[in-house]
Amino acid sequence: MPEEKINPSSLSMKALLDFVISKGGSDLHLVVNNKPVVRIDGTLFRVEKEPLLQPKDVSELIYSILTKEQATILEREKDIDFAYQISGGRFRVNVHYEKNNLALAARAIPEKIPSMEDIMLPESAYEMTRLPHGIVLVTGPTGSGKSTTLAAMINLINQERNAHIVTLEDPIEFLFKSKNCVIEQRQLHSDMVTFAQGLKHVLRQDPDVIMVGEMRDLESIATSLTLAETGHLVLATVHTYSAAQTVDRLIDVFPPHQQTQIRLQVALTLRGVLSQQLLPRVGGGRIAAREIMTNTPAIANLIRENKVPQIKSVIQTSAAQGMTTLAQDLRELIGQGLITEEIASTYVIEEGLK
């Protein structure tokens, strides 16, 4: 693992987080018996001048940014997510235990919410934000920019529409300022006990658009689908790699005796899936490659008839409806000189780029 030079005045969380921001890094990792580690453009770098962290070092660093309430939750549950603000930026922090020692992962959140143009979202994504109701899912592995894409979509709605937006997050990441919309941001633990409870009561808050930070269990998925069915636009993230896998995840989380009914509900309410991954960009930085699925009658019919594996074939031949496969998008990025063919080939092992 390469090493990055840093020479802070002291080993402190502020110095380390400042370093992440100054280098344009995305993540900071603190693990016992390792040097601090920073992720920059997808690559991990050890912080060169720092010593190996001892249990006491990591514990002191972590407790220096915890409130008393957060410390209590950590000691009880052995894991906690929260947002932490410093003068130069904001971080989503996860603290957990590793081999009976504390460890930390902090993700940098840009202060400026990117526009749809900034992150090169296609026209079909714009159309999804203008829908009156239904559910739109942004999917991908951890660190693929799902939260950033969701924030850009909410930001566009805030500019174009007159609506009441309610977000349910763990923790709150991007901070929105109400423009044409009224925006309420609710955080797990401090503003609601569980995602499921927050979703259960959101109807009483007169929302037009609901953003769910993550659909993570049967109850939150079921409630989100019902909200989409009852006249609301729901935007949410799911940890899946493709549109077909996303549809399977939505259905398979339910017991077998409910799955026929859920297939009908998904076919009716799902409006689109944006599956993305971040790749190294030529010249530095990273860029998103995406698979885009919009729920046309052909797609809805495949979902109803439990022919989900055929979804990819429909996406491949439906460019006119705003759809693209990951391989097609990668070829486009290669043609624009934004990524190399060598990098692209590692992301489409099953089908290749041909």
N, C-alpha and C positions, 0 to 999 in steps of 0.2 A: 504494500500500500504506500503511495507517495506521501510526502510530508510537506505541509505548508508552514511557512515561518510566521510566528506571532510572538510578540514580546510585551504582553500587557504588564501594567504596573503591579498587578497582583492576580492571583488565580481567583477570579470572581465570575459570577454568572453574567454580570453586565459586560465585563471585558470579553468574555467568550461570545455572547450574543451580538455585541458590537462588531466583533470580528466576522461573524457569519454575514451580517448585513454589509460590511465593507467589502467583502469578497463576492457579493452576489450569491451567497450560498443558499441552499434550500433547507438544510437540516443540521442539527447539532446532536451528537450522541455522547453520553457520558456513561462509561461502564468501568467497573472496578478492574484494576490491573491492566488498564489500557490508557493511552493518552487520549485527550479529547479528540473527537473525530468530527470533521465537517464535510458535508456533501456539497460539491460544487459542480454544476452541469452534469449531475448524475454520477460523478466519481467521488469516492471517499478519500479524504486526505487526513492523515494524522497531524495534529498540531505539534510542530517540530520541537519548540523550546520548552514545552511543558513536560513534567515528570509523569511517570505512570501513576494513575489515580489510585489512592488507597480508599478503603471503605469509609474512613472518617472524612476524606476530602469530598467524595461524592455526596455523602449525607449532608455535610455542611453547605455545599453548593445548592443542593435541592431544597433544603429547609429554609434557605435564605430567600426563596421566592414563594413559599407556601404561606397562605393565611392559616390561622388556627383551625378554622373549619376544614380547610383542605387537608391539613395534616391529620386531623381526626379521621376523615374519610379514607385517606391513604393507609393509615394504621389499621383501620377496620377491614377495608376491602382489598388491600395490597395492590391497588391500581387506581389511578385517577387521571382524568383528562381535564385540562383547563386552558384558558387563554392568559397570556402574560404580555404586558405592554412595557416597552422601554422607550426612551426618547426618540430612538431612530426607527422603531418598527414594532410589530406585533408578532407573537408566536403562539402556535397551538402546541401545547406541551402534554406529553404523556409521561407519567412517573410510574414505575413498576418495580418489582423485585426480580433479581436474577441471581441464582445460587445463594439466596438468603441475603443478598446485598441490594441496596437501592440502585436503580439505573434510570436514565432519562433520555427521551427523544423529543427534540423541539423542532417544529416545522415553521419556517418563516412565512408570514402572510404579508403580501405587498400592501402598503398603505393605500396606494391608488388602485381602485377597482378597474381592471382592464376592460376595454370595450370589446364588443364582438369582433370588430375589425382587427384589434390588437392580437387576438388569438386565432384569427383566420377561420372563424366559424362560417359554414356555408349558408346559403340563402334559406335552405330548408330549416335551419335552426332558428332563423329570424321568424319564419312562419309559425314555428311551434310556440314562440313566446306570445304570438297574437291570437292564439286559440282561446275561445271562451271557457272551455272546460276539457276535462280529460287528464291523463297522466303522461308526463314526459320524463324519461329516465336518462341520466348521465351515468355511464358505467366505465369501469376500468379497474386495474389493480391499484393498490396503495401507491400514492405519489405520482399518479398519472394526470393530475390537474383537474380532477372532477369538481372540486370546490371552486376553483377559479372559473371554470366554464359556467357553473351554476350561478356564480356571482355576476358574470357578464350578462347572462340572460335576465336575471332579476334587475340589473341596472338598466337594461334596455326597456323592460316593462315600466320601470320607474320613470323613464323619460317619455315614453309614448302613450301610456295609458293612465286613466284616472281610476285607480283601484286601491283596495285595502289588501296589503300583502302581510302575511304572518309567516315568520320563519321559525322552525324548531331545530335547534342546533346543539351539538355536543363537542366542543364548546362553540360559542359565537366566534366566527372567524373574521370575514370582511365586515366592516361597519358601514351600513348604508345610511344615507341622509335622504329624508323624504323630499321628493321633487314634485312630480305630478301625482304620486301615490302617497298614501299613509303606510308606513312600514313599521311593524312591530317585530322585534327579534327576541325570541325566548330561548333561554339556555337551560339545558338539563341540570337538575339539582337546585340551581338558584331560582329558576322561574317555573319549573315543573318537576314532578317526581320521576316520571318516565316518559319516553316518547309516546307510548300507547295512550297514557292519560292525557298528554298534551293534545294529541290528535283527537281523542274522544270529545274533548271540550271545545275544540277550536271552532266548531259550527256556531257556538253561541257568541263568537266574537265577530260575526259578520264579515268573513274573509271573501275575497274574490280569487286571490292567488295564495297558495300554501306551499312553502318550501320545506321539505323534510331533509335534514342533513344526511340521514342514512336510513333506508328501510332495512332493518336488521333482524326482524323476527316475524312470526306469523301474524301477531296482533297488529303490528305497525303496517305490514303489507296489506292486510285485510281492510284496515281502517282507511288507508290511503286510496285503495281502489274504490271504496264506498264513497269517499269524498269526491273523487273524480267523477263518479257516476251521478252524484247529486248536484252537478252544476258548477264545480270549482275546477280551476286549473291547478294541478299538483305537479311540482317539480321536485325530483328526488334523485338520490344516488344509490347505486347498488354495486357491490364488489363482484362484478362479472366481466368476462373478456369479450363477449360478442352479443349481438342482438338475440340470436337463437338461445344462447346459454341464459340470457336474462329472462326470456319468456319461460324457459324450463324452471328457473329458480323461483319465479313468481308462483308457478303452479305446484311444483314439487314440495314446497314448504307446507302445503295443506295435506291433511289425511286423504287417502285414496277415495273415500266415499264423497268428498267434496270437490274433487278435481274436475269433474265434468262441468259443474256449475261455475267454478273459477275460470276455466278455459273460456266460457261464454262471457264472463265478466271482463276478463283481460282483452278479449277480442273486441269488446264494445268500448272500453275506456282507454286503452293504450293508444297514444297518439304518435309516439316516436321514441327511438332509442339512439343515443349518441354514445358509442363505445370508443374509448380513446386510450392511446398510450403515448408517452413522451419519449422522443428519440433525440440523440445528439444531433445538433444542427451544424451544417458546414459553416465554419468561421466562428463557432462557439455558441453557447446557449443551447436551449432545447426547443423542440417544436412538436406539436401534437399531430399524430396520424390517427384518422378516425374511420370507423364504420358507421354509416348512417342508415337507419331504417325508419321509414314512415309507414304508418298502419293503413295501407291501401286495402280495398276489398279483397284482393288476392291474399295479402298477408293475414287479414282477419279470418279468412276462410281456412287457411292452414292452421291457425291457432285453434279454431273451433273443432277442426277435424283431427287434432292431435298429430299433425304432420310438420312439427316444428323443424326437423332437420332439413326440410325443403326451403326454409326461409332464405338461406344463403343464395340459392339459385335465383330466387325472385329478386333479391337485392342486386345481384350481378347484372340483371337485365332491365333494371328500372331506374336508370340514370335520369330519365325524363321526369320521374316523380321525386327527384332530389335524393335518391339513394346511391350509396357507394359502398363497396366492400373495403376492408382494410388494404388488401392487395392493390385494388384500383387506386386508392388514395396514396399509397406509397409510391406507385408508379408516377403519379402526378407530381409528388414532391421531388422525386428523382429528376423528372423532366424539367422542373423549375430550378434545379441545382441547389435545393435546400437540404437534401440529405444524400448520402452516398448509397450506391446499390449494395455495398457490403453490409452496411448497417441495416438497410431495409430487409435484406434477405433473412436476418435473424428473427424477424417478427412474423414471418409467414411460413413457418416450417411445414405446415400441412399442405398448402396449396401452391406455394412458390409465387414468384412474381410474373410468371408467364401468362 
